[in-house]
Amino acid sequence: MNTLNLGIRAHDLGQLELQELCEQLKSYQFTNIQFAIKKSFPEHVPSFQSLSPGIASFFGDYFARNGIKISTLGCYVNISSKHTSVRKEALEDFKTHIQLARDFRASLVGTETGSVGNGYTPENFTEEAYQIARRSVIEMVEFAEHFGVTVGIEAGLNHPLYSAKLARRLVEEVQSPHLKIILDVANLINLENVSNRDGVLSEAIDLLHDHIAMIHLKDFTVNNGKIEIVPVGKGMLNFEPILSYLKHDRPFLHATLEETQGESIKPAIDYIQEIYHRL
């Protein structure tokens, strides 16, 4: 039995009509999607607060009829802003997604932790930034517990939650089965640790092992002294440990391609499948 539960971010296929989106997903044999409704169908979502159980169940049921699971409801908002009003709006938007997750037939709502400022700032690496993110996560998780929904937090460089160690600390401090981690190893690589990328990967899997709710699959290379995201299979990341984890430790765990689009999708699927079946 092939237990690789492979999907893609829906908006990486472009803004398509719903029927065409499902046809493309089926043609690639994807089993699941990460769905950020505002990115895929902006005309249906003037604001997050305009979302309703009606629209959520329409999309959830449509995908289900086509054999597609929404593995993660993407709601990427800034939960770490120092501006209380920005943070409050972000939390309200996220809570709306939590309330509607069951109507979407999704059990995981995901986000990164954002930034204490506008975009990148060294302040994100401070204890203060972590504490702001932690307070927001606690509020989100307590809300999610009422709905039987899981909050997925993605660690990423330049965010207040920027390493696997901090992600593990967050899980241990929040102490709720409704908090899980979305692991994207490429998001943890910078110029300082790129030469130890295999170590970064193995540490992340070791530290977060049972706390991982889904895996993002994307690749990177170093170009002109900068980390550059490239389609899966075209970069420097060693996917064997990730795929071994998915095959032997966590069968059927959702895994989604990221930043892999157009003509790069089929070669990426073939690349992943070849490694997976060989392991």
C-alpha positions, 0 to 999 in steps of 0.5 A: 500500500502506498502511504505517501499522503501527498498534496499541494498548496491549492494556490500554487496551481493558480486561481482556477475555477473550482472544477478545474482545480479539482481536475488538476489535483486529481490528474496529479493524484494529490490526496490533499491540499493546504487551502487558503481560501482568500488566495485561491478564491479572493472574489468569494472572500471580501474579508475573513469576517465575511466567511460563513458556515455556508461557504465553508461547507460548500468548499469542504463538501465539493473537495470531499466529493472529488476525493480531496482532503483539506489537510490544513486551512491556511490562515497566515496572519501576524500573531506577533505584532507589537501593535495590539490592534494588528494582533487582535485582528489577526487573532479574530481572523484565525478564530473565524477559521477555527470556528469554520474548520469543521464545515471545511472538513479540516481539522488543522488551521495553520499559520506562522508566527509573523513579526513584531514589526513590519517584515524582517526585524532582528527584534524577532529573535528576542525573548520578548518576541517569543513571549508575544507569539506564545501568548497569541498561540495560547489564546488560539489553542484555548479557543480551538479546544472548544471546537475540537480543532488543532492549531498548526504553528510553522516555525520559520527563520526571521519569525519569533518562532525561528528554530526547532528548539523554540518550536519544541519549547512552545509545545512543552509550555502550552501543554495542549494536544490541540497544538501541533507543529507544521514542519518546513525544514527549508524554512529553518535554513540560513547562510549560517547553518546551510553547511549543516543542513542535514543536522538541522533536519535531523534535529527538527525531526528528533525534537518535534517527532510526535508533535508534527501535524504535517510536513511542507516539502520545498527545496532551496539553493544558495545563489549570489550569497542568498538562500533561494527557494527552488522547486522540489528536487532542484536544490540542496535539501536531502529529502531522504530523512523526511520521506523515511520519517513519513514512510516508517514513523508517521504513515499517512501524515499529510505532506504538501508541496510548496513553491513548486508550480507549473511544469515543475510539479510533475518532476517534483512528484516523480522525484519524491515518489522515487525516493519514497519507494526506494527507502 
